[in-house]
Amino acid sequence: MQLRLSVKKTNEEAYEVETSLAVIVAWERRFKRRASDLTNGIGMEDLAFMAYDASQRAGIVVPAVFDTFINSIENLEIVETTPANPTQAEPSADN
């Protein structure tokens, strides 16, 4: 699963980051959960951690302490979701 997250920090322009396998694995390690657990719903702390880690990996400067990052967020939302196993399109009559 890949998520595109919109992060709006106080007194700053919003920016978007995308999760990656490395971000999801970091989330699994920190929270001792599996990515498959995300199908049952995702909490705001989960999204904040993914935004924090994805921001770091994208070279965006974030506070050294995760809770400081959380306190700086004004709005955080999922912009787009890509499923882990997208379905293949049916072959067309042209193929």
PDB file as gemmi writes it, atoms N, CA and C in Angstrom:
CRYST1    1.000    1.000    1.000  90.00  90.00  90.00 P 1                      
ATOM      1  N   MET A   1       0.838  -1.175   0.000  1.00  0.00           N  
ATOM      2  CA  MET A   1       0.000   0.000   0.000  1.00  0.00           C  
ATOM      3  C   MET A   1       0.884   1.240   0.000  1.00  0.00           C  
ATOM      4  N   GLN A   2       0.516   2.167  -0.809  1.00  0.00           N  
ATOM      5  CA  GLN A   2       1.237   3.431  -0.869  1.00  0.00           C  
ATOM      6  C   GLN A   2       0.239   4.548  -0.620  1.00  0.00           C  
ATOM      7  N   LEU A   3       0.625   5.473   0.243  1.00  0.00           N  
ATOM      8  CA  LEU A   3      -0.232   6.599   0.570  1.00  0.00           C  
ATOM      9  C   LEU A   3       0.439   7.896   0.152  1.00  0.00           C  
ATOM     10  N   ARG A   4      -0.349   8.811  -0.358  1.00  0.00           N  
ATOM     11  CA  ARG A   4       0.122  10.176  -0.601  1.00  0.00           C  
ATOM     12  C   ARG A   4      -0.530  11.011   0.503  1.00  0.00           C  
ATOM     13  N   LEU A   5       0.310  11.659   1.306  1.00  0.00           N  
ATOM     14  CA  LEU A   5      -0.165  12.414   2.453  1.00  0.00           C  
ATOM     15  C   LEU A   5       0.053  13.900   2.247  1.00  0.00           C  
ATOM     16  N   SER A   6      -0.930  14.689   2.627  1.00  0.00           N  
ATOM     17  CA  SER A   6      -0.807  16.141   2.611  1.00  0.00           C  
ATOM     18  C   SER A   6      -0.550  16.585   4.048  1.00  0.00           C  
ATOM     19  N   VAL A   7       0.537  17.322   4.239  1.00  0.00           N  
ATOM     20  CA  VAL A   7       0.950  17.778   5.565  1.00  0.00           C  
ATOM     21  C   VAL A   7       0.906  19.299   5.584  1.00  0.00           C  
ATOM     22  N   LYS A   8       0.141  19.856   6.502  1.00  0.00           N  
ATOM     23  CA  LYS A   8       0.068  21.313   6.666  1.00  0.00           C  
ATOM     24  C   LYS A   8       0.559  21.627   8.068  1.00  0.00           C  
ATOM     25  N   LYS A   9       1.745  22.246   8.131  1.00  0.00           N  
ATOM     26  CA  LYS A   9       2.304  22.649   9.413  1.00  0.00           C  
ATOM     27  C   LYS A   9       1.903  24.095   9.694  1.00  0.00           C  
ATOM     28  N   THR A  10       1.812  24.446  10.958  1.00  0.00           N  
ATOM     29  CA  THR A  10       1.426  25.789  11.366  1.00  0.00           C  
ATOM     30  C   THR A  10       2.342  26.833  10.729  1.00  0.00           C  
ATOM     31  N   ASN A  11       1.726  27.833  10.126  1.00  0.00           N  
ATOM     32  CA  ASN A  11       2.433  28.956   9.489  1.00  0.00           C  
ATOM     33  C   ASN A  11       3.333  28.539   8.327  1.00  0.00           C  
ATOM     34  N   GLU A  12       3.031  27.420   7.687  1.00  0.00           N  
ATOM     35  CA  GLU A  12       3.794  26.963   6.524  1.00  0.00           C  
ATOM     36  C   GLU A  12       2.836  26.502   5.445  1.00  0.00           C  
ATOM     37  N   GLU A  13       3.334  26.459   4.221  1.00  0.00           N  
ATOM     38  CA  GLU A  13       2.555  25.928   3.104  1.00  0.00           C  
ATOM     39  C   GLU A  13       2.433  24.413   3.254  1.00  0.00           C  
ATOM     40  N   ALA A  14       1.331  23.865   2.803  1.00  0.00           N  
ATOM     41  CA  ALA A  14       1.145  22.414   2.819  1.00  0.00           C  
ATOM     42  C   ALA A  14       2.090  21.771   1.804  1.00  0.00           C  
ATOM     43  N   TYR A  15       2.499  20.555   2.074  1.00  0.00           N  
ATOM     44  CA  TYR A  15       3.304  19.784   1.129  1.00  0.00           C  
ATOM     45  C   TYR A  15       2.804  18.347   1.124  1.00  0.00           C  
ATOM     46  N   GLU A  16       3.160  17.608   0.093  1.00  0.00           N  
ATOM     47  CA  GLU A  16       2.750  16.206  -0.021  1.00  0.00           C  
ATOM     48  C   GLU A  16       3.967  15.304  -0.032  1.00  0.00           C  
ATOM     49  N   VAL A  17       3.817  14.147   0.603  1.00  0.00           N  
ATOM     50  CA  VAL A  17       4.841  13.107   0.591  1.00  0.00           C  
ATOM     51  C   VAL A  17       4.159  11.770   0.322  1.00  0.00           C  
ATOM     52  N   GLU A  18       4.936  10.832  -0.185  1.00  0.00           N  
ATOM     53  CA  GLU A  18       4.423   9.486  -0.433  1.00  0.00           C  
ATOM     54  C   GLU A  18       5.139   8.495   0.454  1.00  0.00           C  
ATOM     55  N   THR A  19       4.375   7.532   0.949  1.00  0.00           N  
ATOM     56  CA  THR A  19       4.998   6.465   1.719  1.00  0.00           C  
ATOM     57  C   THR A  19       5.689   5.510   0.750  1.00  0.00           C  
ATOM     58  N   SER A  20       6.555   4.703   1.299  1.00  0.00           N  
ATOM     59  CA  SER A  20       7.268   3.692   0.517  1.00  0.00           C  
ATOM     60  C   SER A  20       7.344   2.436   1.368  1.00  0.00           C  
ATOM     61  N   LEU A  21       7.911   1.391   0.813  1.00  0.00           N  
ATOM     62  CA  LEU A  21       8.098   0.164   1.583  1.00  0.00           C  
ATOM     63  C   LEU A  21       8.904   0.453   2.844  1.00  0.00           C  
ATOM     64  N   ALA A  22       9.956   1.253   2.719  1.00  0.00           N  
ATOM     65  CA  ALA A  22      10.800   1.575   3.868  1.00  0.00           C  
ATOM     66  C   ALA A  22      10.013   2.307   4.955  1.00  0.00           C  
ATOM     67  N   VAL A  23       9.114   3.200   4.566  1.00  0.00           N  
ATOM     68  CA  VAL A  23       8.287   3.924   5.539  1.00  0.00           C  
ATOM     69  C   VAL A  23       7.346   2.965   6.252  1.00  0.00           C  
ATOM     70  N   ILE A  24       6.715   2.074   5.511  1.00  0.00           N  
ATOM     71  CA  ILE A  24       5.789   1.106   6.105  1.00  0.00           C  
ATOM     72  C   ILE A  24       6.534   0.164   7.054  1.00  0.00           C  
ATOM     73  N   VAL A  25       7.708  -0.297   6.670  1.00  0.00           N  
ATOM     74  CA  VAL A  25       8.504  -1.172   7.542  1.00  0.00           C  
ATOM     75  C   VAL A  25       8.905  -0.430   8.822  1.00  0.00           C  
ATOM     76  N   ALA A  26       9.305   0.827   8.694  1.00  0.00           N  
ATOM     77  CA  ALA A  26       9.648   1.629   9.879  1.00  0.00           C  
ATOM     78  C   ALA A  26       8.434   1.756  10.793  1.00  0.00           C  
ATOM     79  N   TRP A  27       7.248   1.957  10.208  1.00  0.00           N  
ATOM     80  CA  TRP A  27       6.008   2.034  10.989  1.00  0.00           C  
ATOM     81  C   TRP A  27       5.746   0.706  11.705  1.00  0.00           C  
ATOM     82  N   GLU A  28       5.893  -0.411  10.977  1.00  0.00           N  
ATOM     83  CA  GLU A  28       5.689  -1.733  11.584  1.00  0.00           C  
ATOM     84  C   GLU A  28       6.630  -1.950  12.767  1.00  0.00           C  
ATOM     85  N   ARG A  29       7.881  -1.570  12.605  1.00  0.00           N  
ATOM     86  CA  ARG A  29       8.863  -1.759  13.675  1.00  0.00           C  
ATOM     87  C   ARG A  29       8.539  -0.893  14.893  1.00  0.00           C  
ATOM     88  N   ARG A  30       8.148   0.335  14.664  1.00  0.00           N  
ATOM     89  CA  ARG A  30       7.885   1.240  15.786  1.00  0.00           C  
ATOM     90  C   ARG A  30       6.630   0.838  16.562  1.00  0.00           C  
ATOM     91  N   PHE A  31       5.571   0.477  15.832  1.00  0.00           N  
ATOM     92  CA  PHE A  31       4.287   0.212  16.467  1.00  0.00           C  
ATOM     93  C   PHE A  31       3.983  -1.268  16.661  1.00  0.00           C  
ATOM     94  N   LYS A  32       4.912  -2.138  16.253  1.00  0.00           N  
ATOM     95  CA  LYS A  32       4.749  -3.593  16.433  1.00  0.00           C  
ATOM     96  C   LYS A  32       3.424  -4.089  15.849  1.00  0.00           C  
ATOM     97  N   ARG A  33       3.116  -3.597  14.659  1.00  0.00           N  
ATOM     98  CA  ARG A  33       1.911  -4.006  13.948  1.00  0.00           C  
ATOM     99  C   ARG A  33       2.287  -4.377  12.527  1.00  0.00           C  
ATOM    100  N   ARG A  34       1.374  -5.014  11.827  1.00  0.00           N  
ATOM    101  CA  ARG A  34       1.593  -5.405  10.435  1.00  0.00           C  
ATOM    102  C   ARG A  34       0.858  -4.455   9.502  1.00  0.00           C  
ATOM    103  N   ALA A  35       1.393  -4.309   8.319  1.00  0.00           N  
ATOM    104  CA  ALA A  35       0.760  -3.441   7.327  1.00  0.00           C  
ATOM    105  C   ALA A  35      -0.672  -3.889   7.049  1.00  0.00           C  
ATOM    106  N   SER A  36      -0.937  -5.184   7.125  1.00  0.00           N  
ATOM    107  CA  SER A  36      -2.291  -5.689   6.895  1.00  0.00           C  
ATOM    108  C   SER A  36      -3.273  -5.152   7.933  1.00  0.00           C  
ATOM    109  N   ASP A  37      -2.786  -4.722   9.110  1.00  0.00           N  
ATOM    110  CA  ASP A  37      -3.654  -4.133  10.130  1.00  0.00           C  
ATOM    111  C   ASP A  37      -4.273  -2.828   9.653  1.00  0.00           C  
ATOM    112  N   LEU A  38      -3.649  -2.182   8.678  1.00  0.00           N  
ATOM    113  CA  LEU A  38      -4.142  -0.898   8.185  1.00  0.00           C  
ATOM    114  C   LEU A  38      -5.501  -1.019   7.501  1.00  0.00           C  
ATOM    115  N   THR A  39      -5.844  -2.226   7.053  1.00  0.00           N  
ATOM    116  CA  THR A  39      -7.148  -2.414   6.407  1.00  0.00           C  
ATOM    117  C   THR A  39      -8.296  -2.248   7.402  1.00  0.00           C  
ATOM    118  N   ASN A  40      -8.007  -2.379   8.699  1.00  0.00           N  
ATOM    119  CA  ASN A  40      -9.029  -2.212   9.732  1.00  0.00           C  
ATOM    120  C   ASN A  40      -9.170  -0.762  10.169  1.00  0.00           C  
ATOM    121  N   GLY A  41      -8.435   0.128   9.548  1.00  0.00           N  
ATOM    122  CA  GLY A  41      -8.477   1.542   9.902  1.00  0.00           C  
ATOM    123  C   GLY A  41      -7.093   2.027  10.290  1.00  0.00           C  
ATOM    124  N   ILE A  42      -6.901   3.307  10.133  1.00  0.00           N  
ATOM    125  CA  ILE A  42      -5.593   3.887  10.419  1.00  0.00           C  
ATOM    126  C   ILE A  42      -5.792   5.078  11.347  1.00  0.00           C  
ATOM    127  N   GLY A  43      -4.992   5.122  12.388  1.00  0.00           N  
ATOM    128  CA  GLY A  43      -5.097   6.196  13.361  1.00  0.00           C  
ATOM    129  C   GLY A  43      -4.284   7.411  12.950  1.00  0.00           C  
ATOM    130  N   MET A  44      -4.564   8.519  13.583  1.00  0.00           N  
ATOM    131  CA  MET A  44      -3.843   9.749  13.278  1.00  0.00           C  
ATOM    132  C   MET A  44      -2.367   9.645  13.667  1.00  0.00           C  
ATOM    133  N   GLU A  45      -2.056   8.947  14.749  1.00  0.00           N  
ATOM    134  CA  GLU A  45      -0.645   8.785  15.104  1.00  0.00           C  
ATOM    135  C   GLU A  45       0.081   7.973  14.038  1.00  0.00           C  
ATOM    136  N   ASP A  46      -0.605   6.980  13.474  1.00  0.00           N  
ATOM    137  CA  ASP A  46      -0.025   6.191  12.386  1.00  0.00           C  
ATOM    138  C   ASP A  46       0.285   7.093  11.189  1.00  0.00           C  
ATOM    139  N   LEU A  47      -0.689   7.909  10.800  1.00  0.00           N  
ATOM    140  CA  LEU A  47      -0.489   8.824   9.671  1.00  0.00           C  
ATOM    141  C   LEU A  47       0.622   9.826   9.963  1.00  0.00           C  
ATOM    142  N   ALA A  48       0.641  10.340  11.196  1.00  0.00           N  
ATOM    143  CA  ALA A  48       1.668  11.312  11.562  1.00  0.00           C  
ATOM    144  C   ALA A  48       3.053  10.688  11.476  1.00  0.00           C  
ATOM    145  N   PHE A  49       3.194   9.453  11.953  1.00  0.00           N  
ATOM    146  CA  PHE A  49       4.503   8.801  11.879  1.00  0.00           C  
ATOM    147  C   PHE A  49       4.908   8.584  10.424  1.00  0.00           C  
ATOM    148  N   MET A  50       3.968   8.135   9.599  1.00  0.00           N  
ATOM    149  CA  MET A  50       4.295   7.910   8.188  1.00  0.00           C  
ATOM    150  C   MET A  50       4.682   9.218   7.503  1.00  0.00           C  
ATOM    151  N   ALA A  51       3.971  10.303   7.832  1.00  0.00           N  
ATOM    152  CA  ALA A  51       4.311  11.615   7.269  1.00  0.00           C  
ATOM    153  C   ALA A  51       5.687  12.056   7.753  1.00  0.00           C  
ATOM    154  N   TYR A  52       5.980  11.832   9.013  1.00  0.00           N  
ATOM    155  CA  TYR A  52       7.269  12.192   9.614  1.00  0.00           C  
ATOM    156  C   TYR A  52       8.410  11.445   8.928  1.00  0.00           C  
ATOM    157  N   ASP A  53       8.264  10.128   8.823  1.00  0.00           N  
ATOM    158  CA  ASP A  53       9.320   9.305   8.233  1.00  0.00           C  
ATOM    159  C   ASP A  53       9.462   9.592   6.734  1.00  0.00           C  
ATOM    160  N   ALA A  54       8.340   9.709   6.033  1.00  0.00           N  
ATOM    161  CA  ALA A  54       8.387  10.000   4.592  1.00  0.00           C  
ATOM    162  C   ALA A  54       9.001  11.375   4.337  1.00  0.00           C  
ATOM    163  N   SER A  55       8.707  12.337   5.204  1.00  0.00           N  
ATOM    164  CA  SER A  55       9.290  13.675   5.060  1.00  0.00           C  
ATOM    165  C   SER A  55      10.803  13.617   5.213  1.00  0.00           C  
ATOM    166  N   GLN A  56      11.266  12.910   6.232  1.00  0.00           N  
ATOM    167  CA  GLN A  56      12.709  12.758   6.434  1.00  0.00           C  
ATOM    168  C   GLN A  56      13.361  12.145   5.202  1.00  0.00           C  
ATOM    169  N   ARG A  57      12.768  11.079   4.679  1.00  0.00           N  
ATOM    170  CA  ARG A  57      13.335  10.380   3.533  1.00  0.00           C  
ATOM    171  C   ARG A  57      13.318  11.242   2.267  1.00  0.00           C  
ATOM    172  N   ALA A  58      12.378  12.204   2.207  1.00  0.00           N  
ATOM    173  CA  ALA A  58      12.290  13.099   1.051  1.00  0.00           C  
ATOM    174  C   ALA A  58      13.199  14.321   1.200  1.00  0.00           C  
ATOM    175  N   GLY A  59      13.927  14.390   2.315  1.00  0.00           N  
ATOM    176  CA  GLY A  59      14.846  15.501   2.530  1.00  0.00           C  
ATOM    177  C   GLY A  59      14.187  16.750   3.098  1.00  0.00           C  
ATOM    178  N   ILE A  60      12.974  16.606   3.585  1.00  0.00           N  
ATOM    179  CA  ILE A  60      12.271  17.721   4.201  1.00  0.00           C  
ATOM    180  C   ILE A  60      12.705  17.792   5.663  1.00  0.00           C  
ATOM    181  N   VAL A  61      13.089  18.961   6.101  1.00  0.00           N  
ATOM    182  CA  VAL A  61      13.572  19.130   7.470  1.00  0.00           C  
ATOM    183  C   VAL A  61      12.398  19.016   8.438  1.00  0.00           C  
ATOM    184  N   VAL A  62      12.530  18.100   9.384  1.00  0.00           N  
ATOM    185  CA  VAL A  62      11.524  17.909  10.431  1.00  0.00           C  
ATOM    186  C   VAL A  62      12.240  17.929  11.779  1.00  0.00           C  
ATOM    187  N   PRO A  63      11.509  18.194  12.858  1.00  0.00           N  
ATOM    188  CA  PRO A  63      12.134  18.168  14.180  1.00  0.00           C  
ATOM    189  C   PRO A  63      12.730  16.794  14.482  1.00  0.00           C  
ATOM    190  N   ALA A  64      13.741  16.776  15.334  1.00  0.00           N  
ATOM    191  CA  ALA A  64      14.384  15.511  15.708  1.00  0.00           C  
ATOM    192  C   ALA A  64      13.452  14.629  16.538  1.00  0.00           C  
ATOM    193  N   VAL A  65      12.517  15.233  17.239  1.00  0.00           N  
ATOM    194  CA  VAL A  65      11.602  14.497  18.119  1.00  0.00           C  
ATOM    195  C   VAL A  65      10.235  14.391  17.442  1.00  0.00           C  
ATOM    196  N   PHE A  66       9.727  13.164  17.336  1.00  0.00           N  
ATOM    197  CA  PHE A  66       8.452  12.900  16.668  1.00  0.00           C  
ATOM    198  C   PHE A  66       7.312  13.707  17.284  1.00  0.00           C  
ATOM    199  N   ASP A  67       7.216  13.773  18.599  1.00  0.00           N  
ATOM    200  CA  ASP A  67       6.131  14.519  19.244  1.00  0.00           C  
ATOM    201  C   ASP A  67       6.183  16.012  18.906  1.00  0.00           C  
ATOM    202  N   THR A  68       7.364  16.556  18.710  1.00  0.00           N  
ATOM    203  CA  THR A  68       7.486  17.959  18.295  1.00  0.00           C  
ATOM    204  C   THR A  68       6.911  18.136  16.901  1.00  0.00           C  
ATOM    205  N   PHE A  69       7.153  17.157  16.029  1.00  0.00           N  
ATOM    206  CA  PHE A  69       6.568  17.174  14.686  1.00  0.00           C  
ATOM    207  C   PHE A  69       5.047  17.156  14.779  1.00  0.00           C  
ATOM    208  N   ILE A  70       4.501  16.270  15.617  1.00  0.00           N  
ATOM    209  CA  ILE A  70       3.045  16.179  15.783  1.00  0.00           C  
ATOM    210  C   ILE A  70       2.482  17.533  16.226  1.00  0.00           C  
ATOM    211  N   ASN A  71       3.136  18.160  17.190  1.00  0.00           N  
ATOM    212  CA  ASN A  71       2.648  19.440  17.710  1.00  0.00           C  
ATOM    213  C   ASN A  71       2.703  20.554  16.671  1.00  0.00           C  
ATOM    214  N   SER A  72       3.513  20.397  15.640  1.00  0.00           N  
ATOM    215  CA  SER A  72       3.633  21.426  14.608  1.00  0.00           C  
ATOM    216  C   SER A  72       2.618  21.260  13.477  1.00  0.00           C  
ATOM    217  N   ILE A  73       1.896  20.136  13.462  1.00  0.00           N  
ATOM    218  CA  ILE A  73       0.959  19.856  12.369  1.00  0.00           C  
ATOM    219  C   ILE A  73      -0.389  20.525  12.626  1.00  0.00           C  
ATOM    220  N   GLU A  74      -0.836  21.250  11.627  1.00  0.00           N  
ATOM    221  CA  GLU A  74      -2.152  21.883  11.676  1.00  0.00           C  
ATOM    222  C   GLU A  74      -3.199  20.989  11.026  1.00  0.00           C  
ATOM    223  N   ASN A  75      -2.812  20.298   9.937  1.00  0.00           N  
ATOM    224  CA  ASN A  75      -3.730  19.410   9.229  1.00  0.00           C  
ATOM    225  C   ASN A  75      -2.929  18.304   8.549  1.00  0.00           C  
ATOM    226  N   LEU A  76      -3.477  17.096   8.583  1.00  0.00           N  
ATOM    227  CA  LEU A  76      -2.833  15.934   7.968  1.00  0.00           C  
ATOM    228  C   LEU A  76      -3.924  15.068   7.378  1.00  0.00           C  
ATOM    229  N   GLU A  77      -3.781  14.747   6.090  1.00  0.00           N  
ATOM    230  CA  GLU A  77      -4.813  13.932   5.460  1.00  0.00           C  
ATOM    231  C   GLU A  77      -4.239  13.078   4.335  1.00  0.00           C  
ATOM    232  N   ILE A  78      -4.965  12.009   4.039  1.00  0.00           N  
ATOM    233  CA  ILE A  78      -4.607  11.139   2.924  1.00  0.00           C  
ATOM    234  C   ILE A  78      -5.181  11.763   1.665  1.00  0.00           C  
ATOM    235  N   VAL A  79      -4.316  11.968   0.673  1.00  0.00           N  
ATOM    236  CA  VAL A  79      -4.742  12.542  -0.593  1.00  0.00           C  
ATOM    237  C   VAL A  79      -5.101  11.430  -1.568  1.00  0.00           C  
ATOM    238  N   GLU A  80      -4.321  10.349  -1.532  1.00  0.00           N  
ATOM    239  CA  GLU A  80      -4.512   9.261  -2.482  1.00  0.00           C  
ATOM    240  C   GLU A  80      -3.965   7.971  -1.879  1.00  0.00           C  
ATOM    241  N   THR A  81      -4.608   6.873  -2.225  1.00  0.00           N  
ATOM    242  CA  THR A  81      -4.172   5.561  -1.768  1.00  0.00           C  
ATOM    243  C   THR A  81      -3.982   4.656  -2.967  1.00  0.00           C  
ATOM    244  N   THR A  82      -2.871   3.940  -2.999  1.00  0.00           N  
ATOM    245  CA  THR A  82      -2.625   2.937  -4.028  1.00  0.00           C  
ATOM    246  C   THR A  82      -2.620   1.578  -3.342  1.00  0.00           C  
ATOM    247  N   PRO A  83      -3.500   0.653  -3.744  1.00  0.00           N  
ATOM    248  CA  PRO A  83      -3.543  -0.650  -3.091  1.00  0.00           C  
ATOM    249  C   PRO A  83      -2.242  -1.423  -3.279  1.00  0.00           C  
ATOM    250  N   ALA A  84      -1.971  -2.329  -2.353  1.00  0.00           N  
ATOM    251  CA  ALA A  84      -0.749  -3.131  -2.410  1.00  0.00           C  
ATOM    252  C   ALA A  84      -0.748  -4.047  -3.621  1.00  0.00           C  
ATOM    253  N   ASN A  85      -1.903  -4.604  -3.978  1.00  0.00           N  
ATOM    254  CA  ASN A  85      -2.011  -5.531  -5.102  1.00  0.00           C  
ATOM    255  C   ASN A  85      -3.088  -5.053  -6.060  1.00  0.00           C  
ATOM    256  N   PRO A  86      -2.774  -4.040  -6.866  1.00  0.00           N  
ATOM    257  CA  PRO A  86      -3.807  -3.559  -7.794  1.00  0.00           C  
ATOM    258  C   PRO A  86      -4.202  -4.649  -8.768  1.00  0.00           C  
ATOM    259  N   THR A  87      -5.459  -4.646  -9.171  1.00  0.00           N  
ATOM    260  CA  THR A  87      -5.938  -5.665 -10.090  1.00  0.00           C  
ATOM    261  C   THR A  87      -5.511  -5.332 -11.508  1.00  0.00           C  
ATOM    262  N   GLN A  88      -5.339  -6.359 -12.295  1.00  0.00           N  
ATOM    263  CA  GLN A  88      -4.960  -6.207 -13.685  1.00  0.00           C  
ATOM    264  C   GLN A  88      -6.230  -5.921 -14.503  1.00  0.00           C  
ATOM    265  N   ALA A  89      -6.116  -5.069 -15.489  1.00  0.00           N  
ATOM    266  CA  ALA A  89      -7.236  -4.786 -16.373  1.00  0.00           C  
ATOM    267  C   ALA A  89      -7.476  -5.991 -17.291  1.00  0.00           C  
ATOM    268  N   GLU A  90      -8.711  -6.203 -17.633  1.00  0.00           N  
ATOM    269  CA  GLU A  90      -9.055  -7.274 -18.564  1.00  0.00           C  
ATOM    270  C   GLU A  90      -8.434  -6.979 -19.924  1.00  0.00           C  
ATOM    271  N   PRO A  91      -7.926  -7.994 -20.602  1.00  0.00           N  
ATOM    272  CA  PRO A  91      -7.382  -7.750 -21.946  1.00  0.00           C  
ATOM    273  C   PRO A  91      -8.493  -7.244 -22.866  1.00  0.00           C  
ATOM    274  N   SER A  92      -8.151  -6.304 -23.716  1.00  0.00           N  
ATOM    275  CA  SER A  92      -9.142  -5.770 -24.652  1.00  0.00           C  
ATOM    276  C   SER A  92      -9.183  -6.630 -25.900  1.00  0.00           C  
ATOM    277  N   ALA A  93     -10.184  -6.426 -26.724  1.00  0.00           N  
ATOM    278  CA  ALA A  93     -10.323  -7.185 -27.958  1.00  0.00           C  
ATOM    279  C   ALA A  93      -9.194  -6.863 -28.917  1.00  0.00           C  
ATOM    280  N   ASP A  94      -8.524  -5.695 -28.715  1.00  0.00           N  
ATOM    281  CA  ASP A  94      -7.439  -5.295 -29.586  1.00  0.00           C  
ATOM    282  C   ASP A  94      -6.161  -6.077 -29.309  1.00  0.00           C  
ATOM    283  N   ASN A  95      -6.046  -6.692 -28.134  1.00  0.00           N  
ATOM    284  CA  ASN A  95      -4.814  -7.428 -27.765  1.00  0.00           C  
ATOM    285  C   ASN A  95      -4.850  -8.839 -28.164  1.00  0.00           C  
TER     286      ASN A  95                                                      
END                                                                             
